[in-house]
Amino acid sequence: MTDSLPPLGAKVGIIAGGGALPFAVADTLAARGLTPVLFALKGSCDSERVAAYRHHWLPMGALGRLLRLLRAEGCRDLVFIGSLVRPALSEMRLDWGAIKALPAVLAAYRGGDDHLLTGVGRLFERHGFRLLGLKDVASDLLIPQGCLTRAAPDARVEADIAKGRAVLAALSPFDIGQGCVVIDGHVVAVEDTGGTDELLRRVAQLRDSRRIRAKPGHGVLVKAPKAGQDLRFDLPAVGPTTIEGLVAARLGGVAVVAGHTVVAEPQTMIAAADRAGLFVIGTRE
């Protein structure tokens, strides 16, 4: 936990989207003797897995109810985690609490995903809650620096990684995505709202159609948070599914920023990468 951060409360609220990460965070908190309370977002959070934890279901837009539940549970500390498809305002079931905060909600919507999440975070802070990042509550889920696999990138791949990092840095002001694929010095695909899985599917399709003619095993997926991003929200994430996508796209591996990339199932992911002969590396910030 960050040295300057006061101790966590006995209960920590987890605003839970999709995927395995909300449960990995909950397990980490429980192992530390704290009580995780999941506020599961309908349409995103896994209904079967969440049943094993103390939880409440909420539709998107039920801000007033969420604030009441957080206070009733005694959850001053919060963490947002898990995948989430950005909803249209017309699709949200706004309760009275959300309607009262509508000017702030509308202001948050006038921008990319990072702008939206930061704006929503400020709403909670104005109500007296403390928004935390994974470094504060579950740092063991962040990828460390160095190569984590038996396979390692060579000088050619290191050059591809450097180019990928430069591309993502240049795209950061436009809040487009957090990943790109570079093969033998060529940027062949950039992540958009479809996310990393869709990015890798596109690369696999380009391979299959021979639009990419590089040798199998050449190329790297590079992931990094956007410059100036609020690192409490929407960190880049990898996992076993990422390895499956890399295999299908016939790439050599993945490079991420150490300490700023989340992995819910590290041992499973590394074992899968080793079986496939792929590298996973955490690079310096």
PyMOL commands that set and color helices and strands:
alter all, ss='L'
color gray80, all
select helices_A, chain A and resi 21-31+47-50+63-73+89-91+96-100+102-109+113-126+134-137+139-141+155-174+195-208+240-249+266-276
alter helices_A, ss='H'
color red, helices_A
select strands_A, chain A and resi 11-16+35-41+55-58+77-81+130-131+146-147+179-183+186-190+220-223+237-238+253-257+262-263+279-283
alter strands_A, ss='S'
color yellow, strands_A
deselect
rebuild
show_as cartoon
